[in-house]
Amino acid sequence: MGNWKKLVTLEDWWAVWIGFLLLGSVFLGVVSGIPKIPQWSTLGEVLASAPVAPLLLLMLGLGGLCGLAVGAIHRQAVRFAVGFPILFCLTLLSFMVAGNRTLAAYGLSYALWALLIGLAWSNLMGVPGWLKPAVRSELFIKTGLVILGAEIVFGNILALGRYGIIVAWGVTPVVLVSMFWFGCRRLKLAPSFTVTIAAATSVCGVSAAIAAAGASKAKKEELTLAVAMTLIFTVLMMVFMPLVCRWMDLDRIVAGAWLGGTIDSTGAVVAAGQMLGDQAMQTAAVIKMIQNASIGLVALLIALYWVTRVEPNEGRRPGAMEIWDRFPKFVLGFIAASCVVSLVLVPLLGSEPADRSLQASKAIRTWLFCLAFLCIGLDSNFRALTRQMAGGRPLLLYWSGQTLNIALTLLAAWLAFSGVLFPKINLLQP
């Protein structure tokens, strides 16, 4: 009974249910058009052309579905409903700023503006208590990623996955073990603290840190500090790594693989990839999905190591179900959406009707991503996080590990996707 209950109390499963409900609405014709902010030169121009009624319907639809999830998971549906309209208006502001023709010419996307608006609010004014229940970056980004799966031809996942494992899984154990040795032996940090930071750096940020902390029985303050460092550097890497990719003139698939294998948050990976275009975003998302899939295995191996080597007398015996419990369920929704659309709906409906539906689903996904990027900014308070990093050694561990991770992942991405070792991949368009 407990396992069935998780289907309606876990955020990952709600992301799958909402994602497929939205995709079904689009492909069945229930939802045919999503409001879009047109490009503009003067403020009067954008205000005159803003689709007010469709925007209100979109706010009610997305807010209602996500409110159901927040109510089922956290029992905070009413508090979510109070704060969500403010989030939606700030998201709309992000699209409006990104739609300015002058700013758009510089390649400044909605993702960057949403992040900056969220950071400005959080660090200049602070996030009020009544708004916090609506700040659900993980729910928004996971639901958007399930919908993104429909846009990615299943053959692309297979093509990227063959070599993406080199990037996503080849580097991870090297960085994880190296950081654990360096933190425990050289920096004399607690093993549980060290492995939590190492997992966040080498696997996928906050989710991996939580899994590793649970497997190693890390203290709450250790997890908090690991998450704090991850959030700070995730924001910095999300902004600056796409600029470095442009400066290095990296192939977009190589760049996407590099971003997907190094940036420590699924939402930030998608945001950074979006700054380089659809190919980079798709590649980054798939690589991060492959990396996310290792969370369960990493947590299980950490738990086994703790039982046999670190705390052998506690008598804990991790079961095989721990892999499933730690596995990010929204990854299944991502893959299922790609399979259903690519292998069933496109052959059944034909390419042109399917493409029209995918344009609508892409618009919904873009709104969800923008909400997520805004929430990432709102969740990041630089003053509070900087105070938590006093002492230096945890920061040195994270910085040295992330430097190793960036270098090795760039090498792996170049070897896997540049055409040096394997045939060069050209992604298909949905």
Secondary structure, 3 states (H helix, E strand, C coil): CHHHHHHHCCHHHHHHHHHHHHHHHHHCCCCCCCCCCCCECCHHHHHHHCCHHHHHHHHHHHHHHHHHHHHHHHCCHHHHHHHHHHHHHHHHHHHHHHCEHHHHCCCCCHHHHHHHHHHHHHHHHCCCCCCHHHCCHHHHHHHHHHHHHHHCCHHHHHHHHHHHHHHHCCCHHHHHHHHHHHHHHHCCCCHHHHHHHHHHHHHHCHHHHHHHHHHHCCCHHHHHHHHHHHHHHHHHHHHHHHHHHHHHCCCHHHHHHHHHHHCCCHHHHHHHHHCCCHHHHHHHHHHHHHHHCCHHHHHHHHHHHHHHHHCCCCCCCCCCHHHHHHCCCHHHHHHHHHHHHHHHHHHHHCHHHHHHHHHHHHHHHHHHHHHHHHHHHHCCCHHHHHHHCCCCHHHHHHHHHHHHHHHHHHHHHHHHHCCCCCCCCCCCCC
